[in-house]
Amino acid sequence: MEGQGTEYAVQMKGISKYFGSFCALDEVNLNVRKGSIHALLGENGAGKSTLMNVLYGLYAPEKGEIVLNGKPTLMKNPRVAIQNGVGMVHQHFMLVENFTIAQNIMLGSETTKKLDILDVATVRKQILELGEKYGLAVDPDQKIQDVSVATQQRVEILKALYRGAEILILDEPTAVLTPQEIEELIATLHHLVADNKTIIIITHKLKEIKQSSEWCTIIRRGKYVDTVKVADTTQEELANMMVGRQVSLHVEKSPATPGEVIFNVNGLKVCDHRGIEKVQDVNLTLRSGEILGVAGIDGNGQTELVDALCGLTRANGGTISIHGKEVQNTSPRNIRDCCISAIPEDRQKDGLVMSFTVAENMVLDNYNSKEFSSRGILNLKKMVSHATQLIEQFDIRPAGSEQTPARSLSGGNQQKVIVAREVYNDPELLIAVQPTRGLDVGAIEFVHKALIEQRDRGKAILLISFELDEILDLSDRISVIYDGRIVGELKPEETDEKEIGLLMAGGGGTA
Amino acid sequence: MTKTLEKVLRKPLTGILISVVIGFLIGTVILLVAGFNPGSAYAAMFRGIFSKPKYISQVIINATPLILTALSVSFAAKTGLFNIGAEGQYIMGTLAAALIGYYVQLPPVIHPIFILLCAMLFGGLWGALAGWLKTKFGIHEVISTIMLNWIALYLNNYILSLPGVKKQGAQASNEILTSARTSILWDWKRSDAGKAWVAEHPVLGDILKTDLHWGILIALVAAVVIWFFLKHTTKGYAMRAVGQNPNASRFAGINVNRNTVQAMFIAGALAALGGAVQIMGTNSFRISVLPSHEGYGWDGLSVSLLAGSNPLGCILSALMFAALKYGSSTMQGDVGAPSEIINIMIGVIVLCIALSSIYPMIADSLKRREEMHA
């Protein structure tokens, strides 16, 4: 170790944290140099967020010590952390929707005049000053509900700075942003670092680490792996350290050989419960043996589109047809019977019954088929052997988990259970919504391979994802959705992130 | 050593057993504070349960409706519903039994079966009503079933106020016809030959002195059927899936609304079965004007909790529940200790079971301490 004491803004020494008997962190060390951007890299469930929650005083570690600027500090709660100049921007923003930006920023540390009257004018001025200084322009009088996600994130960062944060923790900050917004964010971070602030970014996106960070600490399954200088390390090396084995970052696939058109969406309109049109006149065509990627930022009608395709919500206009047969506004059962399967966006909410065993979850959609039951009586033995077979085929871990509740599997393995179930039906059309959300590199690789395998077997796949890389890697054709409309149709080999990013942000009209 | 302790602490049965022990300990403390000898008080209680065959028989008779109301609550719990309405559904069962048992004339055997089916239909619809309100208007079943309990109570009293339903000079209905009763050897044990036989056979004769009836068999069969239904049938699977995660079930193509209403129907039918069995089997074979709820449904909630919502567990926990309550009267009679102490004990047991997730947590901390030392 070169350098001691005050060279580091944050030193976490031998941090251990348990949840019940589960060891989330096992003697993890983290040394962050003052005035640098430090990435914290790890798979999902590796303990990145836990480590940062310990630093922010949300969790008390069982063992270990935190040293801030050379001074050992006991982080009893977030208030202590804030007093010591630590700020955190959570993955899910903690903002009051119907408050203005200024109100949100001052919430909890209000500046007051006499008689406890809020001094909004001073706060507004401070916000504008901070914004100018760091390139975080916001209008303090706008309400949170009226501003974009990227602005909300800026508000969160301003909130931390307003409270005097010198050390800023960002939990997966790019998950909700478009490529352009990510670039802006990284520029802002460099502004902050130039002013001698220290930034810790939690992420599992390798490309962004390369773009933004100076140092990178990798943790794997709660254990410290290494701290490396980003400039001297390749993305592949980072990925291998994160997963603990060789992984391929690029999806291998042969050119598609599309067949006839099997799936048609024509002029589809879907309204939400308030009657606002969330999907407006969407047309999609899918051939067998191809992957159509629908790119777009979260909240541009994807959820409503999928719900209508799966029969979970009413289509207010237009048609959905498979093999020429119209299925809009029938039941989810009927749509499944027409050989459409789907991998839902939220695996715990829509994909699995968490208290059910893996074997029970494997037949959630076809428990009353002849294969698993006769005359209303379940064939439990068949269900278990079916699960055993799929567990092996899809490498679901731990092996032998047929009778374990789905709850106790990791996120990646839960996803594999869903993929296995939906692919087993041998659907003509597979709708995959965010199929790799929150998965680690290894599981992503597996899911992507499974999707391409289905395509090569002549199935049509509708891929809906907010991850642009995923769309570009997998799709044979790309449609971009913005504000409920398809605003562009592209070929992946003829386009790039910039063009798609612009369309995703609604900038297609000028192009 | 710690390993086995850890394993034991993780078993669901452990929580129940520890809760029972804590219940008895607290009962002991209260007895001591109240100035009674806990030893002799408990001895009197157990005497009141086990010392005579007829006591045991009476405990079983008392447990019968509890098994069924607890099954109702447990079934609902397994399908993700909180059925507070067993009380009202029970009343619907008693109503069906009292009315059809008196006004409809059918041959023996057929008559009770017809009553059971009708009671299940009455109670089932009463339960399904709450299910329908939930699926149609989003009214939580806890709210609707509590209100339906009172509606059932006043419906009972209203029907008894109709001309011809209430027996002259009584606050109760007419007794159901003998063809509708499920008593065992009711007439024979009152005949001369029967009396002589009872006198000669101390054990069986003693048992016959109670209102012995076929209800316990119905309850046992119901428990086994419900256990099988939940574990082995496609319908049971679908209902459990809908109960545990309606979103995923819908996504997988299961009809959530239909299954919710059907599950509440079955829950209601089970509680009503308890009511019907009680009217057909026990003296006085009629329904009375109810000033308040009799509590079979409410007790069913406790019994179900005690059983961890396991259908087969309901049998044992209902027996224990009924035994404690029945034994408490002997305790009061022989030692003078108020029987309410047993109610406190039952309350403590139920409370401890509600807290029983603490035992696996103790196991966790044991394991961790061991690992730290290792």
Interface residues (C-beta under 8 A of the other chain):
Chain A: Y18 G20 S21 C310 L312 S331 P332 R333 I335 R336 D337 A342 P344 K349 D350 G351 L352 V353 M354 S355 F356 E360 L364 D365 Y367 N368 S373 G376 I377 L378 L380
Chain B: K231 H232 T233 T234 K235 Y237 A238 R240 A241 Q244 N245 N247 A248 S249 R250 F251 A252 G253 I254 N255 M361 D364 K367 R368
